[in-house]
Amino acid sequence: MNILLLGSGGREHALAWKLAQSPSCAKLFAAPGNPGIAKHAQLVPLDAADHAAVVQFCRAEQIGLVVIGPEQPLVDGLADSLRAEGIPVFGPGKDAARLEGSKGFTKLLCARAGIPTARFARAETRAEAEAELDLFGLPVVIKADGLAAGKGVVIATSAEDAEAAVADMFAGGFGAAGASVVIEEFMDGEEVSFFALTDGKTVVPFGSAQDHKRVGDGDTGPNTGGMGAYSPASIFTPDLQQRVLAEIVQPTVTAMAAAGTPFVGVLYAGLMLTEEGPKLVEYNARFGDPECQVLMARLDSDLAELMLAAATGRLAGAAPPRFRDEVALTVVMAAEGYPGTPRKGGAVARLEAAEAEVEGVRVFQAGTAEADGRLVANGGRVLNVTATGGDIGEAQARAYAAAERIDFDTGFYRRDIGWREIARRAG
């Protein structure tokens, strides 16, 4: 079948790389893609916001599956427009994508379905939010309700910081995402990411990972979209997975189906492993970035077949995903200034050398472009240097050996990706 992949980041490069290996993929198109994705797919100048143009392209090219990578087209309802024309889509419709598009929506669903999560309050005005703050201790978590590219979360350790965060959000610090806010109690524990495929009814586990959100070594500095990740997370045991499926993910999928808004695609549960057990931090309605990169590096199954089974309601009869018994780790190389205003235009070179000289390495391109015949930085997170190994130490060593071989003078990266797992191994 012909497949259309929408998106242009490192997540989409990893998906394109894996989809292109699928025996069931006859031809892969990507829109808008990036120079790395162009090695695996034919790039087409489609705007995901133009639903009619996407539908027309799918008809003209006999597309048998559309894979929507980023969250914005999902929240905008592109999957609904395609399904209305009989085109199979891997990704939830607009109503189901509210699980990511509105943190308040998800919190209310958790309250109705008895899903364990942090105590919360939702506020529509600054005055209402400030009044709610008095009901929470410190530290307290303040979140922009809508999409904020992974950056609309503040953990305030003082009343002054909390009030400043609320004021910033309602003043437009996170754009429309901060038109309302969610205030949550701070949860102690370790965070882990769990992924599950679903066709709206059947739920199939799709691996675990741990992300590194802070920009600096030692988890210091502001939050980012993610500076690195590894998979699997050993702390997320098979027993914990079964508990999360039973107490969090399956009840969510069941509740969405009962409401007439079935969730189809990948459900990414951000979890906090507390003393009381696993609790939901938030949902994403798509693969994480950079978590997708480490999942794809380990996946042994035909990704296209799995996605089509989910898109067409046949997941129960599909072979479960198979993952290699290896650890994958990815290091994000970002442009100077990130997560603020990144410096664009810096030359990027020796990616092929890094892959050739270090075993088990794949460099996924995220924020790149071609200018005057050379590769340059064109975003905040520019490259994802991804490596596999027999254990976390080997995967980490390979990823950093490859990163050191890449020429990117205007870039930087954390030097401690995987530190939690390394510490666990050391005992």
Secondary structure, 3 states (H helix, E strand, C coil): CEEEEEECCHHHHHHHHHHCCCCCCCEEEEEECCCCHHHCCEECCCCCCCHHHHHHHHHHCCEEEEEECCHHHHHCCHHHHHHCCCCCEECCCCCCCHHHHCHHHHHHHHHHHCCCECCEEEECCHHHHHHHHCCCCCCEEEEECCCCCCCCEEEECCHHHHHHHHHHHHCCCCHHHHHCEEEEECCCCEEEEEEEEECCCCEEEEEEEEECCEEECCCEEEECCCCEEEECCCCCCHHHHHHHHHHHHHHHHHHHHHCCCCCCEEEEEEEEEECCEEEEEEEECCCCCCHHHHHHHHECCCHHHHHHHHHCCCHHHCCCCCECCCEEEEEEEEECCCCCCCCCCCECECHHHHHHHCCCEEEEECCEEEECCEEEECCCEEEEEEEEECCHHHHHHHHHHHHHHCECCCEECCCCCCHHHHHHHHC
